[in-house]
Amino acid sequence: MCEEEVLGDVTNLSAAEVRRKRERERYASLSADEKEARLQKNRDYRRRKREATTGTLSRGVSRETTRILSKPRTDIDNTGKSTKNNTN
């Protein structure tokens, strides 16, 4: 089968669109077992990725640290000045 027959008219498509079209057609030609194997592989990858990042944020800061850092400071008044050691 010629590649032109598979892709059809691609004269008005960008390179990315041609690549997506080719991938869609390749996926459509897979058997049901091959599709299921591919889906399972993707599920496993997403699960491993999620488990690897659970408990940390994008820069490796733990959720507990973020919670501590994000607590509102009660020792600062609305003007931004510290109220600790204030003798007034």
PyMOL Python script that loads the backbone (N, CA, C, O; Angstrom):
from pymol import cmd

cmd.read_pdbstr("""\
ATOM      1  N   MET A   1       0.850  -1.175   0.000  1.00  0.00           N
ATOM      2  CA  MET A   1       0.000   0.000   0.000  1.00  0.00           C
ATOM      3  C   MET A   1       0.899   1.241   0.000  1.00  0.00           C
ATOM      4  O   MET A   1       1.815   1.347   0.815  1.00  0.00           O
ATOM      5  N   CYS A   2       0.644   2.142  -0.879  1.00  0.00           N
ATOM      6  CA  CYS A   2       1.439   3.355  -1.015  1.00  0.00           C
ATOM      7  C   CYS A   2       1.084   4.325   0.109  1.00  0.00           C
ATOM      8  O   CYS A   2      -0.064   4.388   0.547  1.00  0.00           O
ATOM      9  N   GLU A   3       2.088   5.085   0.573  1.00  0.00           N
ATOM     10  CA  GLU A   3       1.851   6.022   1.672  1.00  0.00           C
ATOM     11  C   GLU A   3       0.856   7.111   1.271  1.00  0.00           C
ATOM     12  O   GLU A   3       0.078   7.580   2.102  1.00  0.00           O
ATOM     13  N   GLU A   4       0.882   7.512   0.005  1.00  0.00           N
ATOM     14  CA  GLU A   4      -0.042   8.547  -0.451  1.00  0.00           C
ATOM     15  C   GLU A   4      -1.486   8.076  -0.355  1.00  0.00           C
ATOM     16  O   GLU A   4      -2.376   8.869  -0.047  1.00  0.00           O
ATOM     17  N   GLU A   5      -1.729   6.785  -0.615  1.00  0.00           N
ATOM     18  CA  GLU A   5      -3.084   6.249  -0.515  1.00  0.00           C
ATOM     19  C   GLU A   5      -3.569   6.270   0.922  1.00  0.00           C
ATOM     20  O   GLU A   5      -4.739   6.548   1.188  1.00  0.00           O
ATOM     21  N   VAL A   6      -2.672   5.975   1.843  1.00  0.00           N
ATOM     22  CA  VAL A   6      -3.045   5.936   3.251  1.00  0.00           C
ATOM     23  C   VAL A   6      -3.334   7.338   3.772  1.00  0.00           C
ATOM     24  O   VAL A   6      -4.317   7.546   4.483  1.00  0.00           O
ATOM     25  N   LEU A   7      -2.490   8.295   3.425  1.00  0.00           N
ATOM     26  CA  LEU A   7      -2.628   9.649   3.955  1.00  0.00           C
ATOM     27  C   LEU A   7      -3.635  10.493   3.193  1.00  0.00           C
ATOM     28  O   LEU A   7      -4.137  11.484   3.725  1.00  0.00           O
ATOM     29  N   GLY A   8      -3.930  10.129   1.996  1.00  0.00           N
ATOM     30  CA  GLY A   8      -4.871  10.929   1.216  1.00  0.00           C
ATOM     31  C   GLY A   8      -4.244  12.250   0.804  1.00  0.00           C
ATOM     32  O   GLY A   8      -3.031  12.333   0.614  1.00  0.00           O
ATOM     33  N   ASP A   9      -5.062  13.276   0.666  1.00  0.00           N
ATOM     34  CA  ASP A   9      -4.576  14.587   0.257  1.00  0.00           C
ATOM     35  C   ASP A   9      -4.049  15.331   1.480  1.00  0.00           C
ATOM     36  O   ASP A   9      -4.820  15.699   2.366  1.00  0.00           O
ATOM     37  N   VAL A  10      -2.750  15.550   1.529  1.00  0.00           N
ATOM     38  CA  VAL A  10      -2.137  16.217   2.675  1.00  0.00           C
ATOM     39  C   VAL A  10      -1.503  17.544   2.280  1.00  0.00           C
ATOM     40  O   VAL A  10      -0.682  18.083   3.022  1.00  0.00           O
ATOM     41  N   THR A  11      -1.872  18.069   1.133  1.00  0.00           N
ATOM     42  CA  THR A  11      -1.219  19.276   0.641  1.00  0.00           C
ATOM     43  C   THR A  11      -1.493  20.486   1.523  1.00  0.00           C
ATOM     44  O   THR A  11      -0.656  21.386   1.593  1.00  0.00           O
ATOM     45  N   ASN A  12      -2.633  20.535   2.193  1.00  0.00           N
ATOM     46  CA  ASN A  12      -2.975  21.697   3.003  1.00  0.00           C
ATOM     47  C   ASN A  12      -2.730  21.469   4.494  1.00  0.00           C
ATOM     48  O   ASN A  12      -3.167  22.273   5.317  1.00  0.00           O
ATOM     49  N   LEU A  13      -2.039  20.388   4.854  1.00  0.00           N
ATOM     50  CA  LEU A  13      -1.816  20.071   6.263  1.00  0.00           C
ATOM     51  C   LEU A  13      -0.389  20.424   6.668  1.00  0.00           C
ATOM     52  O   LEU A  13       0.549  20.290   5.883  1.00  0.00           O
ATOM     53  N   SER A  14      -0.252  20.874   7.899  1.00  0.00           N
ATOM     54  CA  SER A  14       1.092  21.145   8.414  1.00  0.00           C
ATOM     55  C   SER A  14       1.764  19.818   8.745  1.00  0.00           C
ATOM     56  O   SER A  14       1.121  18.768   8.727  1.00  0.00           O
ATOM     57  N   ALA A  15       3.033  19.868   9.041  1.00  0.00           N
ATOM     58  CA  ALA A  15       3.772  18.644   9.369  1.00  0.00           C
ATOM     59  C   ALA A  15       3.187  17.971  10.605  1.00  0.00           C
ATOM     60  O   ALA A  15       3.096  16.745  10.658  1.00  0.00           O
ATOM     61  N   ALA A  16       2.793  18.757  11.593  1.00  0.00           N
ATOM     62  CA  ALA A  16       2.213  18.192  12.812  1.00  0.00           C
ATOM     63  C   ALA A  16       0.878  17.527  12.519  1.00  0.00           C
ATOM     64  O   ALA A  16       0.578  16.468  13.069  1.00  0.00           O
ATOM     65  N   GLU A  17       0.069  18.145  11.650  1.00  0.00           N
ATOM     66  CA  GLU A  17      -1.225  17.561  11.294  1.00  0.00           C
ATOM     67  C   GLU A  17      -1.047  16.259  10.515  1.00  0.00           C
ATOM     68  O   GLU A  17      -1.799  15.306  10.716  1.00  0.00           O
ATOM     69  N   VAL A  18      -0.062  16.219   9.635  1.00  0.00           N
ATOM     70  CA  VAL A  18       0.219  15.004   8.879  1.00  0.00           C
ATOM     71  C   VAL A  18       0.639  13.893   9.835  1.00  0.00           C
ATOM     72  O   VAL A  18       0.201  12.751   9.694  1.00  0.00           O
ATOM     73  N   ARG A  19       1.493  14.227  10.812  1.00  0.00           N
ATOM     74  CA  ARG A  19       1.951  13.245  11.795  1.00  0.00           C
ATOM     75  C   ARG A  19       0.772  12.714  12.614  1.00  0.00           C
ATOM     76  O   ARG A  19       0.661  11.509  12.839  1.00  0.00           O
ATOM     77  N   ARG A  20      -0.116  13.628  13.064  1.00  0.00           N
ATOM     78  CA  ARG A  20      -1.294  13.200  13.836  1.00  0.00           C
ATOM     79  C   ARG A  20      -2.205  12.299  12.999  1.00  0.00           C
ATOM     80  O   ARG A  20      -2.710  11.285  13.482  1.00  0.00           O
ATOM     81  N   LYS A  21      -2.404  12.684  11.746  1.00  0.00           N
ATOM     82  CA  LYS A  21      -3.255  11.889  10.848  1.00  0.00           C
ATOM     83  C   LYS A  21      -2.665  10.498  10.660  1.00  0.00           C
ATOM     84  O   LYS A  21      -3.395   9.507  10.697  1.00  0.00           O
ATOM     85  N   ARG A  22      -1.356  10.413  10.460  1.00  0.00           N
ATOM     86  CA  ARG A  22      -0.696   9.120  10.275  1.00  0.00           C
ATOM     87  C   ARG A  22      -0.824   8.269  11.548  1.00  0.00           C
ATOM     88  O   ARG A  22      -1.081   7.068  11.467  1.00  0.00           O
ATOM     89  N   GLU A  23      -0.644   8.894  12.723  1.00  0.00           N
ATOM     90  CA  GLU A  23      -0.774   8.168  13.988  1.00  0.00           C
ATOM     91  C   GLU A  23      -2.204   7.679  14.216  1.00  0.00           C
ATOM     92  O   GLU A  23      -2.404   6.559  14.685  1.00  0.00           O
ATOM     93  N   ARG A  24      -3.203   8.508  13.887  1.00  0.00           N
ATOM     94  CA  ARG A  24      -4.604   8.082  14.014  1.00  0.00           C
ATOM     95  C   ARG A  24      -4.875   6.865  13.143  1.00  0.00           C
ATOM     96  O   ARG A  24      -5.502   5.902  13.586  1.00  0.00           O
ATOM     97  N   GLU A  25      -4.400   6.912  11.904  1.00  0.00           N
ATOM     98  CA  GLU A  25      -4.627   5.804  10.978  1.00  0.00           C
ATOM     99  C   GLU A  25      -3.878   4.553  11.426  1.00  0.00           C
ATOM    100  O   GLU A  25      -4.388   3.442  11.281  1.00  0.00           O
ATOM    101  N   ARG A  26      -2.672   4.726  11.969  1.00  0.00           N
ATOM    102  CA  ARG A  26      -1.912   3.582  12.463  1.00  0.00           C
ATOM    103  C   ARG A  26      -2.636   2.953  13.656  1.00  0.00           C
ATOM    104  O   ARG A  26      -2.726   1.729  13.754  1.00  0.00           O
ATOM    105  N   TYR A  27      -3.153   3.792  14.562  1.00  0.00           N
ATOM    106  CA  TYR A  27      -3.877   3.274  15.727  1.00  0.00           C
ATOM    107  C   TYR A  27      -5.159   2.567  15.288  1.00  0.00           C
ATOM    108  O   TYR A  27      -5.507   1.521  15.836  1.00  0.00           O
ATOM    109  N   ALA A  28      -5.859   3.129  14.311  1.00  0.00           N
ATOM    110  CA  ALA A  28      -7.103   2.532  13.827  1.00  0.00           C
ATOM    111  C   ALA A  28      -6.853   1.166  13.201  1.00  0.00           C
ATOM    112  O   ALA A  28      -7.741   0.313  13.204  1.00  0.00           O
ATOM    113  N   SER A  29      -5.666   0.953  12.669  1.00  0.00           N
ATOM    114  CA  SER A  29      -5.377  -0.327  12.022  1.00  0.00           C
ATOM    115  C   SER A  29      -4.931  -1.404  13.011  1.00  0.00           C
ATOM    116  O   SER A  29      -4.765  -2.558  12.617  1.00  0.00           O
ATOM    117  N   LEU A  30      -4.731  -1.057  14.288  1.00  0.00           N
ATOM    118  CA  LEU A  30      -4.330  -2.046  15.288  1.00  0.00           C
ATOM    119  C   LEU A  30      -5.484  -2.992  15.601  1.00  0.00           C
ATOM    120  O   LEU A  30      -6.653  -2.629  15.472  1.00  0.00           O
ATOM    121  N   SER A  31      -5.142  -4.202  16.010  1.00  0.00           N
ATOM    122  CA  SER A  31      -6.175  -5.144  16.439  1.00  0.00           C
ATOM    123  C   SER A  31      -6.668  -4.734  17.825  1.00  0.00           C
ATOM    124  O   SER A  31      -6.050  -3.900  18.486  1.00  0.00           O
ATOM    125  N   ALA A  32      -7.768  -5.314  18.257  1.00  0.00           N
ATOM    126  CA  ALA A  32      -8.333  -4.990  19.571  1.00  0.00           C
ATOM    127  C   ALA A  32      -7.349  -5.329  20.682  1.00  0.00           C
ATOM    128  O   ALA A  32      -7.235  -4.579  21.651  1.00  0.00           O
ATOM    129  N   ASP A  33      -6.634  -6.450  20.559  1.00  0.00           N
ATOM    130  CA  ASP A  33      -5.651  -6.836  21.575  1.00  0.00           C
ATOM    131  C   ASP A  33      -4.493  -5.843  21.631  1.00  0.00           C
ATOM    132  O   ASP A  33      -4.027  -5.490  22.714  1.00  0.00           O
ATOM    133  N   GLU A  34      -4.032  -5.392  20.468  1.00  0.00           N
ATOM    134  CA  GLU A  34      -2.930  -4.427  20.426  1.00  0.00           C
ATOM    135  C   GLU A  34      -3.356  -3.086  21.033  1.00  0.00           C
ATOM    136  O   GLU A  34      -2.582  -2.439  21.737  1.00  0.00           O
ATOM    137  N   LYS A  35      -4.599  -2.681  20.748  1.00  0.00           N
ATOM    138  CA  LYS A  35      -5.107  -1.432  21.338  1.00  0.00           C
ATOM    139  C   LYS A  35      -5.193  -1.548  22.850  1.00  0.00           C
ATOM    140  O   LYS A  35      -4.809  -0.626  23.570  1.00  0.00           O
ATOM    141  N   GLU A  36      -5.697  -2.684  23.336  1.00  0.00           N
ATOM    142  CA  GLU A  36      -5.812  -2.886  24.779  1.00  0.00           C
ATOM    143  C   GLU A  36      -4.437  -2.900  25.443  1.00  0.00           C
ATOM    144  O   GLU A  36      -4.268  -2.347  26.530  1.00  0.00           O
ATOM    145  N   ALA A  37      -3.461  -3.526  24.802  1.00  0.00           N
ATOM    146  CA  ALA A  37      -2.101  -3.550  25.347  1.00  0.00           C
ATOM    147  C   ALA A  37      -1.520  -2.142  25.417  1.00  0.00           C
ATOM    148  O   ALA A  37      -0.847  -1.786  26.384  1.00  0.00           O
ATOM    149  N   ARG A  38      -1.780  -1.357  24.401  1.00  0.00           N
ATOM    150  CA  ARG A  38      -1.289   0.025  24.380  1.00  0.00           C
ATOM    151  C   ARG A  38      -1.950   0.858  25.475  1.00  0.00           C
ATOM    152  O   ARG A  38      -1.282   1.627  26.167  1.00  0.00           O
ATOM    153  N   LEU A  39      -3.264   0.701  25.630  1.00  0.00           N
ATOM    154  CA  LEU A  39      -3.984   1.430  26.674  1.00  0.00           C
ATOM    155  C   LEU A  39      -3.486   1.031  28.058  1.00  0.00           C
ATOM    156  O   LEU A  39      -3.312   1.889  28.924  1.00  0.00           O
ATOM    157  N   GLN A  40      -3.254  -0.260  28.276  1.00  0.00           N
ATOM    158  CA  GLN A  40      -2.771  -0.731  29.569  1.00  0.00           C
ATOM    159  C   GLN A  40      -1.380  -0.186  29.863  1.00  0.00           C
ATOM    160  O   GLN A  40      -1.082   0.183  30.999  1.00  0.00           O
ATOM    161  N   LYS A  41      -0.546  -0.135  28.863  1.00  0.00           N
ATOM    162  CA  LYS A  41       0.801   0.420  29.034  1.00  0.00           C
ATOM    163  C   LYS A  41       0.716   1.893  29.445  1.00  0.00           C
ATOM    164  O   LYS A  41       1.451   2.330  30.330  1.00  0.00           O
ATOM    165  N   ASN A  42      -0.173   2.655  28.811  1.00  0.00           N
ATOM    166  CA  ASN A  42      -0.358   4.062  29.166  1.00  0.00           C
ATOM    167  C   ASN A  42      -0.909   4.214  30.573  1.00  0.00           C
ATOM    168  O   ASN A  42      -0.490   5.109  31.307  1.00  0.00           O
ATOM    169  N   ARG A  43      -1.850   3.345  30.963  1.00  0.00           N
ATOM    170  CA  ARG A  43      -2.406   3.393  32.323  1.00  0.00           C
ATOM    171  C   ARG A  43      -1.312   3.129  33.357  1.00  0.00           C
ATOM    172  O   ARG A  43      -1.219   3.820  34.371  1.00  0.00           O
ATOM    173  N   ASP A  44      -0.489   2.120  33.083  1.00  0.00           N
ATOM    174  CA  ASP A  44       0.602   1.788  34.002  1.00  0.00           C
ATOM    175  C   ASP A  44       1.583   2.953  34.136  1.00  0.00           C
ATOM    176  O   ASP A  44       2.034   3.265  35.238  1.00  0.00           O
ATOM    177  N   TYR A  45       1.910   3.590  33.017  1.00  0.00           N
ATOM    178  CA  TYR A  45       2.826   4.727  33.037  1.00  0.00           C
ATOM    179  C   TYR A  45       2.249   5.871  33.876  1.00  0.00           C
ATOM    180  O   TYR A  45       2.952   6.452  34.703  1.00  0.00           O
ATOM    181  N   ARG A  46       0.968   6.194  33.662  1.00  0.00           N
ATOM    182  CA  ARG A  46       0.352   7.287  34.421  1.00  0.00           C
ATOM    183  C   ARG A  46       0.281   6.966  35.905  1.00  0.00           C
ATOM    184  O   ARG A  46       0.492   7.843  36.743  1.00  0.00           O
ATOM    185  N   ARG A  47      -0.018   5.698  36.239  1.00  0.00           N
ATOM    186  CA  ARG A  47      -0.072   5.290  37.643  1.00  0.00           C
ATOM    187  C   ARG A  47       1.302   5.414  38.291  1.00  0.00           C
ATOM    188  O   ARG A  47       1.409   5.944  39.397  1.00  0.00           O
ATOM    189  N   ARG A  48       2.367   4.934  37.621  1.00  0.00           N
ATOM    190  CA  ARG A  48       3.721   5.037  38.173  1.00  0.00           C
ATOM    191  C   ARG A  48       4.138   6.492  38.336  1.00  0.00           C
ATOM    192  O   ARG A  48       4.766   6.859  39.329  1.00  0.00           O
ATOM    193  N   LYS A  49       3.788   7.305  37.367  1.00  0.00           N
ATOM    194  CA  LYS A  49       4.139   8.729  37.426  1.00  0.00           C
ATOM    195  C   LYS A  49       3.420   9.401  38.589  1.00  0.00           C
ATOM    196  O   LYS A  49       4.020  10.192  39.316  1.00  0.00           O
ATOM    197  N   ARG A  50       2.136   9.090  38.770  1.00  0.00           N
ATOM    198  CA  ARG A  50       1.349   9.673  39.860  1.00  0.00           C
ATOM    199  C   ARG A  50       1.899   9.225  41.211  1.00  0.00           C
ATOM    200  O   ARG A  50       2.015  10.038  42.128  1.00  0.00           O
ATOM    201  N   GLU A  51       2.238   7.946  41.344  1.00  0.00           N
ATOM    202  CA  GLU A  51       2.779   7.434  42.603  1.00  0.00           C
ATOM    203  C   GLU A  51       4.134   8.038  42.915  1.00  0.00           C
ATOM    204  O   GLU A  51       4.463   8.250  44.082  1.00  0.00           O
ATOM    205  N   ALA A  52       4.922   8.317  41.892  1.00  0.00           N
ATOM    206  CA  ALA A  52       6.253   8.884  42.103  1.00  0.00           C
ATOM    207  C   ALA A  52       6.175  10.325  42.592  1.00  0.00           C
ATOM    208  O   ALA A  52       7.073  10.787  43.296  1.00  0.00           O
ATOM    209  N   THR A  53       5.123  11.035  42.231  1.00  0.00           N
ATOM    210  CA  THR A  53       5.027  12.452  42.598  1.00  0.00           C
ATOM    211  C   THR A  53       4.115  12.697  43.784  1.00  0.00           C
ATOM    212  O   THR A  53       4.022  13.833  44.249  1.00  0.00           O
ATOM    213  N   THR A  54       3.438  11.678  44.292  1.00  0.00           N
ATOM    214  CA  THR A  54       2.532  11.860  45.419  1.00  0.00           C
ATOM    215  C   THR A  54       3.326  12.299  46.639  1.00  0.00           C
ATOM    216  O   THR A  54       4.339  11.692  46.986  1.00  0.00           O
ATOM    217  N   GLY A  55       2.863  13.346  47.278  1.00  0.00           N
ATOM    218  CA  GLY A  55       3.523  13.838  48.484  1.00  0.00           C
ATOM    219  C   GLY A  55       4.496  14.962  48.230  1.00  0.00           C
ATOM    220  O   GLY A  55       4.944  15.600  49.183  1.00  0.00           O
ATOM    221  N   THR A  56       4.841  15.231  46.991  1.00  0.00           N
ATOM    222  CA  THR A  56       5.743  16.342  46.708  1.00  0.00           C
ATOM    223  C   THR A  56       5.141  17.212  45.626  1.00  0.00           C
ATOM    224  O   THR A  56       4.356  16.753  44.796  1.00  0.00           O
ATOM    225  N   LEU A  57       5.515  18.448  45.652  1.00  0.00           N
ATOM    226  CA  LEU A  57       5.062  19.376  44.617  1.00  0.00           C
ATOM    227  C   LEU A  57       6.103  19.413  43.515  1.00  0.00           C
ATOM    228  O   LEU A  57       7.084  18.672  43.576  1.00  0.00           O
ATOM    229  N   SER A  58       5.918  20.249  42.520  1.00  0.00           N
ATOM    230  CA  SER A  58       6.752  20.218  41.328  1.00  0.00           C
ATOM    231  C   SER A  58       8.225  20.477  41.611  1.00  0.00           C
ATOM    232  O   SER A  58       9.076  20.006  40.856  1.00  0.00           O
ATOM    233  N   ARG A  59       8.549  21.193  42.649  1.00  0.00           N
ATOM    234  CA  ARG A  59       9.958  21.493  42.914  1.00  0.00           C
ATOM    235  C   ARG A  59      10.509  20.655  44.056  1.00  0.00           C
ATOM    236  O   ARG A  59      11.549  20.991  44.623  1.00  0.00           O
ATOM    237  N   GLY A  60       9.836  19.586  44.394  1.00  0.00           N
ATOM    238  CA  GLY A  60      10.334  18.708  45.427  1.00  0.00           C
ATOM    239  C   GLY A  60      10.029  19.183  46.837  1.00  0.00           C
ATOM    240  O   GLY A  60      10.597  18.661  47.796  1.00  0.00           O
ATOM    241  N   VAL A  61       9.145  20.161  46.984  1.00  0.00           N
ATOM    242  CA  VAL A  61       8.762  20.647  48.299  1.00  0.00           C
ATOM    243  C   VAL A  61       7.598  19.800  48.781  1.00  0.00           C
ATOM    244  O   VAL A  61       6.613  19.622  48.064  1.00  0.00           O
ATOM    245  N   SER A  62       7.710  19.284  49.983  1.00  0.00           N
ATOM    246  CA  SER A  62       6.639  18.411  50.473  1.00  0.00           C
ATOM    247  C   SER A  62       5.376  19.215  50.744  1.00  0.00           C
ATOM    248  O   SER A  62       5.426  20.433  50.915  1.00  0.00           O
ATOM    249  N   ARG A  63       4.263  18.533  50.781  1.00  0.00           N
ATOM    250  CA  ARG A  63       2.989  19.200  51.056  1.00  0.00           C
ATOM    251  C   ARG A  63       2.968  19.787  52.459  1.00  0.00           C
ATOM    252  O   ARG A  63       2.386  20.849  52.681  1.00  0.00           O
ATOM    253  N   GLU A  64       3.605  19.099  53.411  1.00  0.00           N
ATOM    254  CA  GLU A  64       3.632  19.592  54.783  1.00  0.00           C
ATOM    255  C   GLU A  64       4.394  20.920  54.856  1.00  0.00           C
ATOM    256  O   GLU A  64       3.952  21.851  55.529  1.00  0.00           O
ATOM    257  N   THR A  65       5.516  21.007  54.179  1.00  0.00           N
ATOM    258  CA  THR A  65       6.292  22.252  54.153  1.00  0.00           C
ATOM    259  C   THR A  65       5.477  23.363  53.515  1.00  0.00           C
ATOM    260  O   THR A  65       5.466  24.493  54.003  1.00  0.00           O
ATOM    261  N   THR A  66       4.793  23.041  52.420  1.00  0.00           N
ATOM    262  CA  THR A  66       3.978  24.042  51.749  1.00  0.00           C
ATOM    263  C   THR A  66       2.861  24.520  52.664  1.00  0.00           C
ATOM    264  O   THR A  66       2.550  25.711  52.698  1.00  0.00           O
ATOM    265  N   ARG A  67       2.260  23.601  53.403  1.00  0.00           N
ATOM    266  CA  ARG A  67       1.186  23.965  54.319  1.00  0.00           C
ATOM    267  C   ARG A  67       1.708  24.924  55.396  1.00  0.00           C
ATOM    268  O   ARG A  67       1.040  25.899  55.741  1.00  0.00           O
ATOM    269  N   ILE A  68       2.889  24.645  55.916  1.00  0.00           N
ATOM    270  CA  ILE A  68       3.480  25.503  56.943  1.00  0.00           C
ATOM    271  C   ILE A  68       3.789  26.879  56.366  1.00  0.00           C
ATOM    272  O   ILE A  68       3.517  27.902  56.994  1.00  0.00           O
ATOM    273  N   LEU A  69       4.358  26.894  55.167  1.00  0.00           N
ATOM    274  CA  LEU A  69       4.741  28.171  54.560  1.00  0.00           C
ATOM    275  C   LEU A  69       3.530  28.995  54.138  1.00  0.00           C
ATOM    276  O   LEU A  69       3.614  30.221  54.073  1.00  0.00           O
ATOM    277  N   SER A  70       2.418  28.349  53.851  1.00  0.00           N
ATOM    278  CA  SER A  70       1.261  29.078  53.353  1.00  0.00           C
ATOM    279  C   SER A  70       0.312  29.527  54.461  1.00  0.00           C
ATOM    280  O   SER A  70      -0.680  30.201  54.183  1.00  0.00           O
ATOM    281  N   LYS A  71       0.602  29.163  55.716  1.00  0.00           N
ATOM    282  CA  LYS A  71      -0.266  29.608  56.808  1.00  0.00           C
ATOM    283  C   LYS A  71      -0.188  31.127  56.939  1.00  0.00           C
ATOM    284  O   LYS A  71       0.894  31.703  56.824  1.00  0.00           O
ATOM    285  N   PRO A  72      -1.324  31.776  57.178  1.00  0.00           N
ATOM    286  CA  PRO A  72      -1.286  33.230  57.358  1.00  0.00           C
ATOM    287  C   PRO A  72      -0.550  33.577  58.644  1.00  0.00           C
ATOM    288  O   PRO A  72      -0.677  32.885  59.654  1.00  0.00           O
ATOM    289  N   ARG A  73       0.205  34.636  58.593  1.00  0.00           N
ATOM    290  CA  ARG A  73       0.973  35.054  59.757  1.00  0.00           C
ATOM    291  C   ARG A  73       0.072  35.906  60.641  1.00  0.00           C
ATOM    292  O   ARG A  73      -0.406  36.961  60.224  1.00  0.00           O
ATOM    293  N   THR A  74      -0.150  35.449  61.841  1.00  0.00           N
ATOM    294  CA  THR A  74      -1.015  36.177  62.771  1.00  0.00           C
ATOM    295  C   THR A  74      -0.248  37.243  63.524  1.00  0.00           C
ATOM    296  O   THR A  74      -0.847  38.107  64.164  1.00  0.00           O
ATOM    297  N   ASP A  75       1.080  37.188  63.452  1.00  0.00           N
ATOM    298  CA  ASP A  75       1.867  38.175  64.175  1.00  0.00           C
ATOM    299  C   ASP A  75       2.157  39.420  63.342  1.00  0.00           C
ATOM    300  O   ASP A  75       2.957  40.258  63.757  1.00  0.00           O
ATOM    301  N   ILE A  76       1.526  39.561  62.173  1.00  0.00           N
ATOM    302  CA  ILE A  76       1.688  40.744  61.327  1.00  0.00           C
ATOM    303  C   ILE A  76       0.323  41.398  61.167  1.00  0.00           C
ATOM    304  O   ILE A  76      -0.648  40.736  60.802  1.00  0.00           O
ATOM    305  N   ASP A  77       0.250  42.689  61.440  1.00  0.00           N
ATOM    306  CA  ASP A  77      -1.031  43.380  61.287  1.00  0.00           C
ATOM    307  C   ASP A  77      -1.241  43.798  59.834  1.00  0.00           C
ATOM    308  O   ASP A  77      -0.405  43.505  58.980  1.00  0.00           O
ATOM    309  N   ASN A  78      -2.340  44.473  59.549  1.00  0.00           N
ATOM    310  CA  ASN A  78      -2.696  44.839  58.175  1.00  0.00           C
ATOM    311  C   ASN A  78      -1.711  45.804  57.533  1.00  0.00           C
ATOM    312  O   ASN A  78      -1.642  45.867  56.305  1.00  0.00           O
ATOM    313  N   THR A  79      -0.947  46.556  58.314  1.00  0.00           N
ATOM    314  CA  THR A  79       0.010  47.496  57.739  1.00  0.00           C
ATOM    315  C   THR A  79       1.293  46.801  57.317  1.00  0.00           C
ATOM    316  O   THR A  79       2.148  47.408  56.672  1.00  0.00           O
ATOM    317  N   GLY A  80       1.432  45.524  57.677  1.00  0.00           N
ATOM    318  CA  GLY A  80       2.622  44.779  57.292  1.00  0.00           C
ATOM    319  C   GLY A  80       3.709  44.818  58.332  1.00  0.00           C
ATOM    320  O   GLY A  80       4.774  44.231  58.140  1.00  0.00           O
ATOM    321  N   LYS A  81       3.458  45.508  59.445  1.00  0.00           N
ATOM    322  CA  LYS A  81       4.458  45.600  60.504  1.00  0.00           C
ATOM    323  C   LYS A  81       4.229  44.453  61.503  1.00  0.00           C
ATOM    324  O   LYS A  81       3.093  44.062  61.773  1.00  0.00           O
ATOM    325  N   SER A  82       5.307  43.943  62.028  1.00  0.00           N
ATOM    326  CA  SER A  82       5.227  42.855  62.994  1.00  0.00           C
ATOM    327  C   SER A  82       4.628  43.354  64.285  1.00  0.00           C
ATOM    328  O   SER A  82       4.921  44.465  64.727  1.00  0.00           O
ATOM    329  N   THR A  83       3.785  42.531  64.894  1.00  0.00           N
ATOM    330  CA  THR A  83       3.192  42.907  66.197  1.00  0.00           C
ATOM    331  C   THR A  83       3.913  42.220  67.352  1.00  0.00           C
ATOM    332  O   THR A  83       3.571  42.424  68.517  1.00  0.00           O
ATOM    333  N   LYS A  84       4.924  41.397  67.016  1.00  0.00           N
ATOM    334  CA  LYS A  84       5.707  40.770  68.075  1.00  0.00           C
ATOM    335  C   LYS A  84       6.565  41.828  68.752  1.00  0.00           C
ATOM    336  O   LYS A  84       7.058  42.756  68.111  1.00  0.00           O
ATOM    337  N   ASN A  85       6.727  41.673  70.025  1.00  0.00           N
ATOM    338  CA  ASN A  85       7.570  42.581  70.813  1.00  0.00           C
ATOM    339  C   ASN A  85       7.113  44.030  70.690  1.00  0.00           C
ATOM    340  O   ASN A  85       7.903  44.960  70.847  1.00  0.00           O
ATOM    341  N   ASN A  86       5.851  44.200  70.412  1.00  0.00           N
ATOM    342  CA  ASN A  86       5.295  45.549  70.321  1.00  0.00           C
ATOM    343  C   ASN A  86       4.881  45.966  71.721  1.00  0.00           C
ATOM    344  O   ASN A  86       4.047  45.302  72.336  1.00  0.00           O
ATOM    345  N   THR A  87       5.439  47.039  72.233  1.00  0.00           N
ATOM    346  CA  THR A  87       5.194  47.465  73.605  1.00  0.00           C
ATOM    347  C   THR A  87       4.033  48.433  73.712  1.00  0.00           C
ATOM    348  O   THR A  87       3.670  48.819  74.823  1.00  0.00           O
ATOM    349  N   ASN A  88       3.439  48.839  72.610  1.00  0.00           N
ATOM    350  CA  ASN A  88       2.331  49.800  72.677  1.00  0.00           C
ATOM    351  C   ASN A  88       1.075  49.204  73.121  1.00  0.00           C
ATOM    352  O   ASN A  88       0.064  49.899  73.222  1.00  0.00           O
TER     353      ASN A  88
END
""", "prot")
cmd.dss("prot")
cmd.show_as("cartoon", "prot")
cmd.util.cbc("prot")
cmd.orient("prot")
